[in-house]
């Protein structure tokens, strides 16, 4: 199955005592699917995975798959900066209900492009699941250059897509210009997705779709069929809100919005903390305008 359109990077709701709130996670899955998203992404960055234990990650994935009940495809985030550990996790996880793997570029180690290639070669050989590369240099300090992404796409048939979140339109154009026809380039920047779809991206893995799924998916769907004038109206209606979601990092902004909507508590695990009182009020005021 080709994953295009709007994917949503799900947050992980917590109770006030810090334990995982599975009832709120179910509410969020329902909200986003009813809002029109094309696929769910569990255990991404937005899900605060660095602070989840291995057992908790497996329980979150299982809960998302069970409650989704086959309504839309589920993508699972499995990545890291220890290649052997990523390979081990791919063998350990129950991926029977998973459509594809989202795997982030190795972070902190700052490997060369050859190191990135060898890392994802090992990942690709460890599973028969389709793999979506995830390039987010602002978080990882490691940029998957277009030549490396395209080399991986050419050499491994299960490397089928990339979530490109470098923020560079020039890099995105180089990637799209030279990619194989069946290699899907997805946006990882909510405030850039409309412009990026205009140059050839085929969708997005979105944070904002947690809280604005109806509006966001409508914008993406309009762009998918070239109706950019209508899509622009939604883009500019959402733009201030999109900026607010990220002004104090991710996921504090989106959890704040979801708390205003009654979906989950505004609770995090350290070192992530809630947004400031001022940003909280601005997010609440923006939601009222919608």
N, C-alpha and C positions, 0 to 999 in steps of 0.2 A: 504494500500500500504506500503510495506517495503522500508524504506529509507536506501539505501546502496550506495556505490560508492562515488562520489564527490558531496558534498553540498558546496555552496559558501556563506559565511557570508558577505552580501553586505554592502559596505560603504554607507553613506548618503552624496551625493554631496551637497555642498553649493555654492551659488553665493558669490561674493566678499563682498556683504553687509550682509552676514550671513544667508540669507533666503535659503530655500531648493531649489535646482536646479533639478526639476523633469525631465527636458529634458535630463540632463546628467544621471540621474538615469535610464531612459529608455534606453539610449545608453549602460549603463553597463549591464542591464538585457539582452539586445540583444547580447552583446559581450560574456557574460558568457554562455548563452544557445548555441550560435553558436559554442563556444569553447568546448562544450561537457559535461557541468556539468549535474548532475542527478537531483539536486533539488536546490532551492533558499532558503536562510534564511534571512528574513527581521527582523529588529529591534533586532539584536544581539549586542554584545559589539562593534564589528567593525563599526556598524552603529551609534556610538556616542549617543546611546539612553539616557544616563544620562542627556544630554543637550537638548533633544527634549521635547517639551510640549506634554501633553496628546493628544491634537488635532493634532499636527504634526505627532505623531506616527501613529495615525489612518489614516492620509492622505498618509503617506509613505506606509503603508501596503496596502491600497486600490490601490495606484498607481502601486505597484509591481504586485498585483493580476491582475489588469486590463491589464497592458502591457504584462505580461506573457501570458495571454489569454489561460491558460490551457496547455501550452507547456510542462511544467515540474511541479512537486509538489512544493508548497510553504509552508515553515515552518515559524511560527511566534514566536519571542522571547517574552515571558511574564514571568517575574520573579521579585524577589525582596526580601527584608528582613523584610517585613511586610506581614505576611501570609494573613491576612484579606484583605489587599489591592490587593494582587495578585488574590485572589478569586473574588474580586469585578471586576477587570479588565477582567477576563475570562468571566464574565457574561455580561460585557459592550461592549466588542469588537465584531464587525461583523466578525465572523470566518467562514463564509459560503464558502469562497474560500481557506481556509487553510487546509492543510493535517494533520499537527501535530504542537504541541507546544514544543518549546525549553525553558526549565525553569531552570535558574541558581540556584545553591545552595545559601541559604540565606547568605548575606555578612555582614561584620562588626560586627554583633551581636555575632558571633562565637558560635552558638548553639552546644549542645552535639549531638551525633549520634541519640539519641532518639528525640531530638528537630528537627533534619533534617528529620527524619522519619515522625514525626507528621506534619511537614510543607508540605511535598509532599503528605501525605495522604489527607490533606485538598485540595490540588491542584487537585489530581486525582479524588476526589469526586465532584469537582466543574465543571468538563467538561467530555464529552464523547469523546473528541479528543484524539488521541494517544499523549503521552508525552515522550519527550526526556529529561532525566536529563542532567544537564550540571555541570560537576565538574571541577573547575578551581581554586584550592587553592591559586595560586600565586596572583590572583586578589581578591578573596573573604575572605581569611583567614579561610575558612571552607572547610574541605576535606570530601567528601562523601566516606567513606570507602567501600570496596567491599561488606562486610557483610550487610551494610545498603542498598546499591543499589540492592543487590540480594533479600533482604527481601522485599523491595518495589516492585520489579518485580514479586515476588511470590504472594504478597497480592493484587495487583491491575492490572487487565488485560490490562488497557490502559497505564500503564508505560511499554513502549516497547523497550526503547533504552537508551543509555547514551553516551554523548560526554565526553570522558575521557581526560582531559588536565592537569593531575597532573604532567606529565613528568616522572613518575616513571614506568619503565618497569616492575619491580617486582609487583607493585600494579596492573598494567594492566594484568599481567599473572594470578594473583590470581582471578581477576574478570572474565577473559575469561575461565579459567579452571572450574569454578563452576557455570557459568551462565546457565539458561535454553536455550534450542536449539533455540528458537524463539526470544531471547533477543539479540538485536544488539548492539555491542560495536563499537563506532566510535572514531577516533582519533580527538584530538583538537590541535595537535602540528604538523605544516606543515613539520618541519625538521625531525620529528620522524616517520611520517606516514608509510614509507616503512618498517622500522624495526617493527613497531607495527602491520602492516598487516601480516608480516611473522609469528608473534606469534598468529594471529587469529582475529585481528580486521577486520571489513568488510567495511571500508571506512573512510571518513574524513569529517568534516565541516571545510572548509579551508578559510583562508584569502588570500593566494597567488593565489587562483583560480580567484580572481577579475582581476588580471593583467596577469597571465600566464595560462589561462584556458586550452588551447590546450595541452601544455606540461604536466601540472599537472594532468589533467584527463587521459591522455594517460598513465602516470606512474601508477596511481591508477588502471586503467583498466587492465594493464599488471599484476599488483600484484594480482588482483582479480582472475586471471586464472593461477597464479603460474609461470608467466614468469619473474622471478626475475632478471635474467641476463640483459634482455633488460630494465627492470624498473630501475635497478641500474644506467645504463648509463644516463637516464634522471634525476634521483635523484642527481647525482654528477654534472650534467650540471647545475642544478637549485640551488644547495646548497648554493653557495655564495650569490645568489640573495635572497634566503629565509632568510638567516641570516641578510642581509641588511634591509629587510622589518621590522624586529623587533628590530634592534639595538637601536632605540630611541623610542621604544614603538609602540603600535598598537592603531589607524590606521595611524599615521603620515607616516610610510614607504610606506604603500600600496597606500595611496593617492598621495604621491610623485611620485610613479611609474605610476599611472593612469594619473597624470598631464603630465608626459613626453610622454605618449601615446596619449594625446589629448582627454581623456575621461571626465575629470572633473577638476575643479580648485583645487589648493592646499590650500584649505581654511578649517579652523576648528573653533569650538567654544571653548572658554576657559573653563577649564584650559589646553586643548590640544593645542599644537602649532606645526608648521611645523618642519621637521627635519633640522639639521644644514646644512650650505652650503656645507661642506665636504661630508656629507652623501648623500645629494642631487646629487652631482656630481658622486659619486660612483654608486648610483642607476641608474642614466642616462647612465653611461658607461656600466653597466651590461646589461641594456636593449638593447643597441646597439649590444652586443655580441650574443643576441638571434635572 
